[in-house]
Amino acid sequence: MGKISLVSAKYIVHASIAVEGMVDRPDVIGSVFGQTEGLLGSDLELRELQSSGRIGRIEVELSSKDGKTSGTISIPSSLDKTETALIAAAIETIERIGPCNAKVKVTMLEDVRAAKRGVVIDRAKALLSNLTHGTLPDSKDIKEKVSTAVRVADIVSYGKDKLPAGPEVKDSESVILVEGRADVINLLRYDIKNAVAMNGTSVPETVISLSKVKEVIVFLDGDRGGDLILRELKAVAEIEFVARAPDGKEVEEITHKEIHQALRNKIKFETAIDNLGTPNQKFSERSRRTDTRARPQTRERTSRFSRDRKEFKPRERREFKPRERRDFQPRERSFDRPLRIPVAQREKFTKLMDELKGSKEAYLLDGKSNVLGKVPTKEIGSTIKDIGRSANTILIDGSLTKDILESAEVARIKYLIGTKSYLKDVRSRVKVLTRKDLQQ
């Protein structure tokens, strides 16, 4: 009877052999059939199983050294797992191969279907990804992409510091001063075109000059960083009003309703300075109650003194001495200071950049410089949006572009490092570096 080829192997028996002598492949195969014959009964006879196609071709690989032979045996099986395990155990009973003593040890029973299942899952993921990217977006997504592109195109560079600003800053009588480029983009989304960004907590010369000729409304985030900016502005600029985003939120993420509510509740700059450190929810409420509380206290104090004029003794008037005016010396701006990165962090960045060399991929690191993930360079923009603000540093094996910088600003990335950069004279809260900068 001729042999029937194995239709589909479910399992593969892998075994190792060690022979105390020189033998050939036919000797090993003969021993496998001969020494297991009749051991498990007629139903599990290897010759019959191979003839019926339930056991496949036995593969043997041998190597000889110093008069001894070693190698491996592979037996494909379409039997169930119990019968395959019995065949594997029977193989281990072989004690001689040819004229030499031998030892056979089963090293593994491989489930072929598990390996195929992994390949199927990976291929299904790839097909699903292609289907998702190829699907047409709905009308809302299309309109959002178009309007975002228009808003970004509307941003201009204002003044000698080239600050990101809306197109109407130059002609408007009043301007809204915000912290960063992302804040300007969000205001443009709701058709507010007279905003200009400081790009950091240090006040640029352009803002100082602008505050002398226009009415300036400072629109700050609802966090402690806004208090620091107020103190900085108090020292160097002339500000009229202050508006704050809701507590814990940033200007770049608040809605149309929240923006207009914050601007309607703006207060005088002097009042904002007095209220530093108070909860943001009571920001405008405290200022509206200040004048109404003062009047009854004044009337009460006047009426009390009028009842008993004899006891009232006015204070002595001190002679007014004007303070000596000091010449203004602008503070050193953050983007003019030399960038200092700790040595250990610099070394880790350099090591990771070496690992990325030639891969066209990018690393995302957290605040402790631990790797969060590795993605292709062309997917870095969408990846930043997906992970939110958990990343602190991005290392890219490629060029740094304006689109990548904008995504990094929205995600509050601290360091953006690439092999080279097309970003020249760009002022941003993100520290833009290249591979050469890490070596200086």
C-alpha positions as a LaTeX table, in Angstrom:
\begin{tabular}{lrrr}
\hline
Residue & $x$ (\AA) & $y$ (\AA) & $z$ (\AA) \\
\hline
Met1 & 0.00 & 0.00 & 0.00 \\
Gly2 & 1.35 & 3.41 & $-0.91$ \\
Lys3 & 1.73 & 6.19 & 1.63 \\
Ile4 & $-0.92$ & 8.90 & 1.87 \\
Ser5 & 0.47 & 12.41 & 2.32 \\
Leu6 & $-0.30$ & 14.21 & 5.58 \\
Val7 & $-3.31$ & 16.44 & 5.04 \\
Ser8 & $-2.85$ & 18.81 & 7.99 \\
Ala9 & $-0.52$ & 18.46 & 10.96 \\
Lys10 & $-1.98$ & 19.44 & 14.34 \\
Tyr11 & 1.11 & 18.74 & 16.42 \\
Ile12 & 4.86 & 18.20 & 15.93 \\
Val13 & 6.90 & 15.99 & 18.27 \\
His14 & 10.43 & 17.41 & 18.74 \\
Ala15 & 13.04 & 15.10 & 20.28 \\
Ser16 & 16.81 & 15.13 & 20.75 \\
Ile17 & 19.07 & 12.10 & 20.28 \\
Ala18 & 22.55 & 11.30 & 21.63 \\
Val19 & 24.36 & 8.23 & 20.20 \\
Glu20 & 27.62 & 6.80 & 21.49 \\
Gly21 & 28.95 & 6.07 & 18.03 \\
Met22 & 28.68 & 6.97 & 14.36 \\
Val23 & 25.24 & 6.38 & 12.77 \\
Asp24 & 23.35 & 7.64 & 9.73 \\
Arg25 & 19.83 & 8.96 & 9.14 \\
Pro26 & 18.39 & 5.60 & 7.91 \\
Asp27 & 19.66 & 3.96 & 11.13 \\
Val28 & 17.69 & 6.46 & 13.26 \\
Ile29 & 14.47 & 6.13 & 11.22 \\
Gly30 & 14.72 & 2.33 & 11.28 \\
Ser31 & 15.15 & 2.36 & 15.07 \\
Val32 & 12.08 & 4.61 & 15.45 \\
Phe33 & 9.86 & 2.19 & 13.52 \\
Gly34 & 11.49 & $-1.02$ & 14.74 \\
Gln35 & 11.77 & $-0.39$ & 18.48 \\
Thr36 & 8.24 & 1.06 & 18.82 \\
Glu37 & 6.56 & $-1.71$ & 16.82 \\
Gly38 & 3.80 & $-3.44$ & 18.85 \\
Leu39 & 4.46 & $-1.20$ & 21.87 \\
Leu40 & 1.14 & 0.68 & 21.72 \\
Gly41 & $-1.04$ & $-1.85$ & 19.89 \\
Ser42 & $-2.14$ & $-2.05$ & 16.28 \\
Asp43 & $-4.13$ & 1.23 & 16.36 \\
Leu44 & $-0.99$ & 3.26 & 17.10 \\
Glu45 & 1.48 & 1.36 & 14.92 \\
Leu46 & 3.77 & 3.99 & 13.37 \\
Arg47 & 4.02 & 2.26 & 9.98 \\
Glu48 & 0.24 & 2.01 & 9.68 \\
Leu49 & $-0.26$ & 5.58 & 10.86 \\
Gln50 & 2.23 & 6.87 & 8.27 \\
Ser51 & 0.62 & 4.80 & 5.52 \\
Ser52 & $-2.81$ & 6.24 & 6.37 \\
Gly53 & $-1.47$ & 9.80 & 6.44 \\
Arg54 & $-1.99$ & 10.37 & 10.18 \\
Ile55 & 1.77 & 10.57 & 10.83 \\
Gly56 & 3.89 & 12.63 & 8.46 \\
Arg57 & 7.44 & 12.25 & 7.17 \\
Ile58 & 9.95 & 11.79 & 9.98 \\
Glu59 & 12.69 & 14.42 & 9.74 \\
Val60 & 16.14 & 13.65 & 11.19 \\
Glu61 & 19.12 & 16.00 & 11.44 \\
Leu62 & 22.48 & 14.63 & 12.64 \\
Ser63 & 25.96 & 15.91 & 13.40 \\
Ser64 & 29.05 & 13.91 & 14.43 \\
Lys65 & 31.93 & 14.93 & 16.67 \\
Asp66 & 34.70 & 12.95 & 18.40 \\
Gly67 & 33.15 & 9.62 & 17.37 \\
Lys68 & 29.70 & 10.47 & 18.75 \\
Thr69 & 26.50 & 11.49 & 17.00 \\
Ser70 & 23.83 & 13.93 & 18.15 \\
Gly71 & 20.81 & 15.46 & 16.47 \\
Thr72 & 17.08 & 16.03 & 16.44 \\
Ile73 & 13.94 & 14.18 & 15.35 \\
Ser74 & 10.71 & 15.85 & 14.20 \\
Ile75 & 7.48 & 13.85 & 13.76 \\
Pro76 & 4.36 & 15.70 & 12.46 \\
Ser77 & 1.04 & 14.28 & 13.68 \\
Ser78 & $-2.64$ & 14.76 & 12.83 \\
Leu79 & $-3.73$ & 12.56 & 15.78 \\
Asp80 & $-5.37$ & 14.09 & 18.83 \\
Lys81 & $-3.17$ & 15.41 & 21.64 \\
Thr82 & $-3.50$ & 12.25 & 23.79 \\
Glu83 & $-2.45$ & 9.90 & 20.99 \\
Thr84 & 0.36 & 12.26 & 19.97 \\
Ala85 & 1.65 & 12.29 & 23.57 \\
Leu86 & 1.66 & 8.45 & 23.57 \\
Ile87 & 3.69 & 8.41 & 20.35 \\
Ala88 & 6.15 & 10.89 & 21.91 \\
Ala89 & 6.52 & 8.76 & 25.05 \\
Ala90 & 7.09 & 5.66 & 22.91 \\
Ile91 & 9.97 & 7.39 & 21.09 \\
Glu92 & 11.81 & 7.83 & 24.41 \\
Thr93 & 11.96 & 4.01 & 24.86 \\
Ile94 & 14.57 & 3.72 & 22.08 \\
Glu95 & 17.85 & 2.51 & 23.67 \\
Arg96 & 19.96 & 1.57 & 20.65 \\
Ile97 & 20.43 & 2.99 & 17.16 \\
Gly98 & 22.32 & 0.64 & 14.88 \\
Pro99 & 25.07 & $-1.05$ & 16.94 \\
Cys100 & 25.42 & 1.85 & 19.39 \\
Asn101 & 23.77 & 2.84 & 22.64 \\
Ala102 & 21.50 & 5.86 & 22.32 \\
Lys103 & 19.28 & 8.11 & 24.38 \\
Val104 & 16.19 & 9.88 & 23.03 \\
Lys105 & 14.54 & 12.76 & 24.90 \\
Val106 & 11.33 & 14.56 & 23.81 \\
Thr107 & 11.98 & 18.30 & 24.12 \\
Met108 & 8.59 & 19.74 & 23.08 \\
Leu109 & 5.13 & 19.00 & 21.73 \\
Glu110 & 4.39 & 21.91 & 19.40 \\
Asp111 & 0.78 & 22.92 & 18.68 \\
Val112 & 0.92 & 23.99 & 15.02 \\
Arg113 & $-2.53$ & 25.58 & 15.22 \\
Ala114 & $-1.39$ & 27.98 & 17.99 \\
Ala115 & 1.34 & 29.35 & 15.73 \\
Lys116 & $-1.13$ & 29.67 & 12.86 \\
Arg117 & $-3.60$ & 31.39 & 15.18 \\
Gly118 & $-0.99$ & 34.06 & 16.02 \\
Val119 & $-0.35$ & 34.68 & 12.32 \\
Val120 & $-4.09$ & 34.91 & 11.66 \\
Ile121 & $-4.56$ & 37.46 & 14.50 \\
Asp122 & $-1.67$ & 39.65 & 13.28 \\
Arg123 & $-2.97$ & 39.57 & 9.71 \\
Ala124 & $-6.50$ & 40.39 & 10.88 \\
Lys125 & $-5.15$ & 43.42 & 12.76 \\
Ala126 & $-3.36$ & 44.65 & 9.64 \\
Leu127 & $-6.47$ & 44.19 & 7.48 \\
Leu128 & $-8.67$ & 45.96 & 10.04 \\
Ser129 & $-6.20$ & 48.85 & 10.27 \\
Asn130 & $-6.22$ & 49.28 & 6.48 \\
Leu131 & $-10.02$ & 49.17 & 6.48 \\
Thr132 & $-10.23$ & 51.81 & 9.23 \\
His133 & $-7.83$ & 54.20 & 7.50 \\
Gly134 & $-9.52$ & 53.69 & 4.17 \\
Thr135 & $-13.03$ & 54.45 & 5.44 \\
Leu136 & $-14.44$ & 57.81 & 4.45 \\
Pro137 & $-14.79$ & 60.23 & 7.40 \\
Asp138 & $-18.18$ & 61.66 & 8.23 \\
Ser139 & $-19.18$ & 65.25 & 7.43 \\
Lys140 & $-18.34$ & 66.51 & 10.92 \\
Asp141 & $-14.75$ & 65.25 & 10.71 \\
Ile142 & $-14.29$ & 66.79 & 7.26 \\
Lys143 & $-15.57$ & 70.20 & 8.41 \\
Glu144 & $-13.41$ & 70.09 & 11.53 \\
Lys145 & $-10.26$ & 69.34 & 9.50 \\
Val146 & $-10.99$ & 72.14 & 7.03 \\
Ser147 & $-11.78$ & 74.70 & 9.76 \\
Thr148 & $-8.66$ & 73.71 & 11.73 \\
Ala149 & $-6.49$ & 74.19 & 8.64 \\
Val150 & $-8.03$ & 77.64 & 8.06 \\
Arg151 & $-7.51$ & 78.68 & 11.70 \\
Val152 & $-3.85$ & 77.66 & 11.65 \\
Ala153 & $-3.41$ & 79.52 & 8.35 \\
Asp154 & $-4.88$ & 82.66 & 9.98 \\
Ile155 & $-2.15$ & 82.78 & 12.64 \\
Val156 & 0.44 & 85.49 & 11.99 \\
Ser157 & 3.76 & 86.42 & 13.60 \\
Tyr158 & 3.49 & 89.71 & 15.48 \\
Gly159 & 6.27 & 92.09 & 16.51 \\
Lys160 & 10.01 & 91.66 & 16.63 \\
Asp161 & 9.59 & 88.60 & 18.90 \\
Lys162 & 7.42 & 86.95 & 16.19 \\
Leu163 & 4.69 & 86.02 & 18.65 \\
Pro164 & 1.77 & 83.83 & 17.44 \\
Ala165 & $-1.27$ & 86.09 & 17.02 \\
Gly166 & $-4.63$ & 86.45 & 15.36 \\
Pro167 & $-4.93$ & 88.46 & 12.11 \\
Glu168 & $-6.68$ & 91.48 & 13.75 \\
Val169 & $-4.17$ & 92.25 & 16.53 \\
Lys170 & $-2.50$ & 95.04 & 14.57 \\
Asp171 & $-5.74$ & 96.93 & 13.78 \\
Ser172 & $-7.76$ & 96.22 & 16.93 \\
Glu173 & $-7.95$ & 98.80 & 19.74 \\
Ser174 & $-7.80$ & 96.07 & 22.39 \\
Val175 & $-5.97$ & 92.75 & 22.40 \\
Ile176 & $-6.32$ & 89.54 & 24.40 \\
Leu177 & $-3.01$ & 88.33 & 25.82 \\
Val178 & $-2.82$ & 84.52 & 26.27 \\
Glu179 & $-0.06$ & 82.11 & 27.27 \\
Gly180 & 0.66 & 79.99 & 24.18 \\
Arg181 & 0.02 & 79.27 & 20.50 \\
Ala182 & $-2.61$ & 76.60 & 21.27 \\
Asp183 & $-4.63$ & 79.23 & 23.18 \\
Val184 & $-4.63$ & 81.52 & 20.10 \\
Ile185 & $-5.83$ & 78.61 & 17.93 \\
Asn186 & $-8.70$ & 77.86 & 20.30 \\
Leu187 & $-9.83$ & 81.51 & 20.31 \\
Leu188 & $-9.66$ & 81.59 & 16.50 \\
Arg189 & $-11.97$ & 78.57 & 16.49 \\
Tyr190 & $-14.68$ & 80.80 & 17.95 \\
Asp191 & $-13.88$ & 83.79 & 15.70 \\
Ile192 & $-11.84$ & 85.77 & 18.27 \\
Lys193 & $-9.04$ & 87.17 & 16.10 \\
Asn194 & $-7.34$ & 89.76 & 18.33 \\
Ala195 & $-5.37$ & 87.37 & 20.57 \\
Val196 & $-1.58$ & 87.29 & 20.95 \\
Ala197 & 0.52 & 84.70 & 22.83 \\
Met198 & 3.44 & 85.31 & 25.20 \\
Asn199 & 5.02 & 81.87 & 24.60 \\
Gly200 & 6.03 & 81.32 & 28.21 \\
Thr201 & 5.91 & 83.01 & 31.60 \\
Ser202 & 8.53 & 85.64 & 30.73 \\
Val203 & 7.08 & 88.79 & 29.15 \\
Pro204 & 8.54 & 89.60 & 25.68 \\
Glu205 & 9.48 & 93.14 & 24.69 \\
Thr206 & 6.70 & 93.09 & 22.08 \\
Val207 & 4.05 & 92.65 & 24.79 \\
Ile208 & 5.56 & 95.44 & 26.90 \\
Ser209 & 5.41 & 97.84 & 23.93 \\
Leu210 & 1.93 & 96.67 & 22.97 \\
Ser211 & 0.56 & 97.35 & 26.47 \\
Lys212 & 1.54 & 101.03 & 26.18 \\
Val213 & $-0.52$ & 101.69 & 23.05 \\
Lys214 & $-3.49$ & 99.31 & 23.29 \\
Glu215 & $-5.97$ & 98.09 & 25.89 \\
Val216 & $-4.72$ & 94.67 & 26.99 \\
Ile217 & $-6.93$ & 91.94 & 28.50 \\
Val218 & $-4.89$ & 89.10 & 29.98 \\
Phe219 & $-6.67$ & 85.74 & 29.53 \\
Leu220 & $-4.97$ & 83.18 & 31.80 \\
Asp221 & $-5.33$ & 79.46 & 32.58 \\
Gly222 & $-7.12$ & 78.48 & 35.76 \\
Asp223 & $-3.98$ & 77.24 & 37.52 \\
Arg224 & $-1.05$ & 78.54 & 39.59 \\
Gly225 & 0.90 & 79.41 & 36.45 \\
Gly226 & $-1.54$ & 82.26 & 35.85 \\
Asp227 & $-0.58$ & 83.85 & 39.21 \\
Leu228 & 3.10 & 83.78 & 38.23 \\
Ile229 & 2.34 & 85.52 & 34.94 \\
Leu230 & 0.32 & 88.21 & 36.74 \\
Arg231 & 3.27 & 89.00 & 39.00 \\
Glu232 & 5.57 & 89.20 & 35.97 \\
Leu233 & 3.18 & 91.53 & 34.12 \\
Lys234 & 2.81 & 93.77 & 37.17 \\
Ala235 & 6.53 & 94.51 & 37.07 \\
Val236 & 6.97 & 95.31 & 33.38 \\
Ala237 & 3.66 & 95.99 & 31.55 \\
Glu238 & 0.55 & 98.18 & 31.70 \\
Ile239 & $-2.49$ & 95.89 & 31.80 \\
Glu240 & $-6.15$ & 96.96 & 31.98 \\
Phe241 & $-8.18$ & 93.81 & 32.67 \\
Val242 & $-7.69$ & 90.15 & 33.68 \\
Ala243 & $-9.87$ & 87.16 & 32.73 \\
Arg244 & $-9.38$ & 83.60 & 33.96 \\
Ala245 & $-10.41$ & 80.21 & 32.59 \\
Pro246 & $-12.50$ & 77.99 & 34.91 \\
Asp247 & $-10.55$ & 76.48 & 37.81 \\
Gly248 & $-8.29$ & 73.63 & 36.68 \\
Lys249 & $-8.86$ & 74.26 & 32.96 \\
Glu250 & $-6.71$ & 75.86 & 30.28 \\
Val251 & $-7.68$ & 78.41 & 27.65 \\
Glu252 & $-6.77$ & 76.01 & 24.86 \\
Glu253 & $-9.39$ & 73.44 & 25.95 \\
Ile254 & $-12.41$ & 75.47 & 27.14 \\
Thr255 & $-15.61$ & 75.79 & 25.13 \\
His256 & $-17.18$ & 78.75 & 23.33 \\
Lys257 & $-19.56$ & 79.41 & 26.23 \\
Glu258 & $-16.78$ & 79.28 & 28.83 \\
Ile259 & $-14.61$ & 81.70 & 26.81 \\
His260 & $-17.31$ & 84.37 & 26.56 \\
Gln261 & $-18.32$ & 83.91 & 30.19 \\
Ala262 & $-14.71$ & 84.38 & 31.32 \\
Leu263 & $-14.30$ & 87.52 & 29.17 \\
Arg264 & $-17.57$ & 88.98 & 30.48 \\
Asn265 & $-16.39$ & 88.44 & 34.06 \\
Lys266 & $-13.04$ & 90.17 & 33.53 \\
Ile267 & $-11.86$ & 92.42 & 36.35 \\
Lys268 & $-9.43$ & 95.29 & 36.82 \\
Phe269 & $-5.78$ & 94.34 & 36.86 \\
Glu270 & $-5.24$ & 95.93 & 40.29 \\
Thr271 & $-8.08$ & 93.89 & 41.77 \\
Ala272 & $-6.63$ & 90.70 & 40.26 \\
Ile273 & $-3.28$ & 91.42 & 41.91 \\
Asp274 & $-5.01$ & 91.88 & 45.28 \\
Asn275 & $-6.90$ & 88.60 & 44.82 \\
Leu276 & $-3.83$ & 86.47 & 43.99 \\
Gly277 & $-4.10$ & 83.04 & 45.60 \\
Thr278 & $-7.91$ & 83.07 & 45.98 \\
Pro279 & $-10.01$ & 80.29 & 44.40 \\
Asn280 & $-10.84$ & 80.98 & 40.77 \\
Gln281 & $-14.58$ & 80.43 & 41.22 \\
Lys282 & $-14.76$ & 83.50 & 43.50 \\
Phe283 & $-12.52$ & 85.59 & 41.24 \\
Ser284 & $-15.14$ & 87.92 & 39.74 \\
Glu285 & $-17.60$ & 87.60 & 42.62 \\
Arg286 & $-15.14$ & 89.04 & 45.16 \\
Ser287 & $-14.38$ & 92.03 & 42.94 \\
Arg288 & $-18.08$ & 92.89 & 42.48 \\
Arg289 & $-18.68$ & 92.82 & 46.23 \\
Thr290 & $-15.68$ & 94.96 & 47.15 \\
Asp291 & $-17.33$ & 98.36 & 46.54 \\
Thr292 & $-20.73$ & 97.44 & 48.08 \\
Arg293 & $-19.06$ & 96.29 & 51.31 \\
Ala294 & $-16.96$ & 99.41 & 51.64 \\
Arg295 & $-19.81$ & 101.94 & 51.60 \\
Pro296 & $-21.80$ & 100.80 & 54.70 \\
Gln297 & $-18.60$ & 100.50 & 56.72 \\
Thr298 & $-17.74$ & 104.11 & 55.82 \\
Arg299 & $-21.21$ & 105.36 & 56.73 \\
Glu300 & $-21.13$ & 103.46 & 60.02 \\
Arg301 & $-17.72$ & 104.81 & 60.90 \\
Thr302 & $-18.81$ & 108.38 & 60.08 \\
Ser303 & $-22.00$ & 108.16 & 62.13 \\
Arg304 & $-20.11$ & 106.77 & 65.13 \\
Phe305 & $-17.62$ & 109.60 & 65.08 \\
Ser306 & $-20.40$ & 112.21 & 64.66 \\
Arg307 & $-22.12$ & 111.07 & 67.88 \\
Asp308 & $-19.06$ & 111.77 & 69.98 \\
Arg309 & $-16.88$ & 114.32 & 68.26 \\
Lys310 & $-14.84$ & 115.04 & 71.38 \\
Glu311 & $-13.26$ & 111.55 & 71.43 \\
Phe312 & $-12.28$ & 111.64 & 67.79 \\
Lys313 & $-8.61$ & 112.43 & 67.20 \\
Pro314 & $-7.53$ & 112.49 & 63.59 \\
Arg315 & $-4.15$ & 111.02 & 62.69 \\
Glu316 & $-1.23$ & 113.25 & 61.96 \\
Arg317 & $-0.72$ & 113.74 & 58.27 \\
Arg318 & 2.63 & 112.48 & 57.13 \\
Glu319 & 4.63 & 114.41 & 54.66 \\
Phe320 & 4.45 & 112.74 & 51.25 \\
Lys321 & 7.80 & 111.63 & 49.88 \\
Pro322 & 7.73 & 110.26 & 46.34 \\
Arg323 & 9.71 & 107.12 & 45.77 \\
Glu324 & 12.86 & 107.34 & 43.78 \\
Arg325 & 12.12 & 105.94 & 40.32 \\
Arg326 & 14.44 & 103.23 & 39.16 \\
Asp327 & 15.40 & 102.70 & 35.58 \\
Phe328 & 13.58 & 99.74 & 34.10 \\
Gln329 & 15.76 & 96.77 & 33.32 \\
Pro330 & 13.90 & 93.98 & 31.51 \\
Arg331 & 14.29 & 90.50 & 32.88 \\
Glu332 & 16.10 & 87.86 & 31.00 \\
Arg333 & 13.59 & 85.97 & 28.88 \\
Ser334 & 13.31 & 82.19 & 29.18 \\
Phe335 & 14.11 & 81.57 & 25.51 \\
Asp336 & 17.32 & 83.67 & 25.80 \\
Arg337 & 18.71 & 81.61 & 28.66 \\
Pro338 & 21.07 & 78.72 & 27.87 \\
Leu339 & 19.26 & 75.39 & 27.96 \\
Arg340 & 20.44 & 73.21 & 30.82 \\
Ile341 & 19.67 & 69.48 & 30.79 \\
Pro342 & 20.95 & 67.25 & 33.64 \\
Val343 & 23.93 & 65.14 & 32.61 \\
Ala344 & 22.19 & 61.82 & 33.37 \\
Gln345 & 19.13 & 62.84 & 31.36 \\
Arg346 & 21.30 & 64.09 & 28.47 \\
Glu347 & 23.18 & 60.77 & 28.40 \\
Lys348 & 19.91 & 58.80 & 28.34 \\
Phe349 & 18.55 & 60.95 & 25.50 \\
Thr350 & 21.79 & 60.39 & 23.54 \\
Lys351 & 21.63 & 56.62 & 24.10 \\
Leu352 & 18.02 & 56.40 & 22.96 \\
Met353 & 18.73 & 58.54 & 19.88 \\
Asp354 & 21.53 & 56.10 & 19.00 \\
Glu355 & 19.05 & 53.22 & 19.27 \\
Leu356 & 16.64 & 55.01 & 16.90 \\
Lys357 & 19.30 & 55.80 & 14.28 \\
Gly358 & 18.10 & 54.65 & 10.86 \\
Ser359 & 14.78 & 53.24 & 12.14 \\
Lys360 & 12.53 & 56.17 & 11.10 \\
Glu361 & 10.73 & 55.75 & 14.44 \\
Ala362 & 10.18 & 57.81 & 17.58 \\
Tyr363 & 10.34 & 57.22 & 21.34 \\
Leu364 & 7.82 & 58.76 & 23.76 \\
Leu365 & 9.17 & 59.27 & 27.31 \\
Asp366 & 7.45 & 60.17 & 30.57 \\
Gly367 & 8.60 & 62.75 & 33.13 \\
Lys368 & 11.18 & 60.30 & 34.55 \\
Ser369 & 12.62 & 59.58 & 31.06 \\
Asn370 & 11.07 & 56.10 & 30.98 \\
Val371 & 10.02 & 54.85 & 27.52 \\
Leu372 & 6.21 & 54.86 & 27.12 \\
Gly373 & 6.25 & 53.49 & 23.59 \\
Lys374 & 7.84 & 53.40 & 20.15 \\
Val375 & 5.94 & 54.47 & 17.03 \\
Pro376 & 6.71 & 55.22 & 13.36 \\
Thr377 & 7.72 & 58.84 & 12.76 \\
Lys378 & 4.81 & 59.48 & 10.38 \\
Glu379 & 2.34 & 58.51 & 13.13 \\
Ile380 & 3.81 & 60.73 & 15.86 \\
Gly381 & 1.13 & 63.45 & 15.49 \\
Ser382 & $-1.85$ & 61.10 & 15.93 \\
Thr383 & $-0.08$ & 59.20 & 18.73 \\
Ile384 & 0.47 & 62.40 & 20.75 \\
Lys385 & $-3.27$ & 63.16 & 20.50 \\
Asp386 & $-4.18$ & 59.61 & 21.65 \\
Ile387 & $-1.95$ & 59.51 & 24.77 \\
Gly388 & $-3.00$ & 63.00 & 26.00 \\
Arg389 & $-0.47$ & 64.62 & 28.33 \\
Ser390 & 1.27 & 61.58 & 29.81 \\
Ala391 & 4.37 & 62.11 & 27.63 \\
Asn392 & 7.13 & 64.56 & 28.60 \\
Thr393 & 9.78 & 64.05 & 25.88 \\
Ile394 & 9.70 & 62.94 & 22.23 \\
Leu395 & 12.82 & 61.58 & 20.48 \\
Ile396 & 12.47 & 61.34 & 16.68 \\
Asp397 & 14.71 & 59.71 & 14.09 \\
Gly398 & 13.86 & 62.34 & 11.52 \\
Ser399 & 13.37 & 66.05 & 10.93 \\
Leu400 & 11.37 & 68.29 & 13.26 \\
Thr401 & 8.57 & 70.10 & 11.42 \\
Lys402 & 5.99 & 72.74 & 12.27 \\
Asp403 & 3.17 & 70.15 & 12.42 \\
Ile404 & 5.05 & 68.06 & 14.98 \\
Leu405 & 5.79 & 71.18 & 17.06 \\
Glu406 & 2.10 & 72.18 & 17.09 \\
Ser407 & 1.07 & 68.70 & 18.28 \\
Ala408 & 3.80 & 68.82 & 20.96 \\
Glu409 & 2.57 & 72.22 & 22.20 \\
Val410 & $-1.00$ & 70.96 & 22.59 \\
Ala411 & 0.25 & 67.91 & 24.56 \\
Arg412 & 2.51 & 70.13 & 26.78 \\
Ile413 & 5.69 & 68.29 & 25.72 \\
Lys414 & 8.83 & 69.62 & 27.42 \\
Tyr415 & 11.59 & 68.35 & 25.10 \\
Leu416 & 11.29 & 67.69 & 21.35 \\
Ile417 & 14.49 & 66.14 & 19.97 \\
Gly418 & 15.20 & 65.06 & 16.38 \\
Thr419 & 18.12 & 64.32 & 14.07 \\
Lys420 & 17.69 & 67.74 & 12.45 \\
Ser421 & 15.24 & 70.63 & 12.57 \\
Tyr422 & 13.51 & 72.92 & 10.08 \\
Leu423 & 12.23 & 75.12 & 12.91 \\
Lys424 & 14.26 & 78.35 & 12.80 \\
Asp425 & 13.62 & 81.33 & 15.07 \\
Val426 & 10.57 & 79.61 & 16.56 \\
Arg427 & 9.63 & 80.72 & 20.07 \\
Ser428 & 7.72 & 78.02 & 21.90 \\
Arg429 & 7.28 & 76.59 & 25.37 \\
Val430 & 8.57 & 73.29 & 23.89 \\
Lys431 & 12.39 & 72.96 & 24.04 \\
Val432 & 13.40 & 72.05 & 20.46 \\
Leu433 & 16.76 & 70.26 & 20.19 \\
Thr434 & 18.71 & 68.20 & 17.68 \\
Arg435 & 21.13 & 65.32 & 18.05 \\
Lys436 & 24.05 & 67.75 & 17.88 \\
Asp437 & 22.66 & 69.86 & 20.75 \\
Leu438 & 22.89 & 66.86 & 23.09 \\
Gln439 & 26.63 & 66.59 & 22.43 \\
Gln440 & 27.42 & 70.23 & 23.32 \\
\hline
\end{tabular}
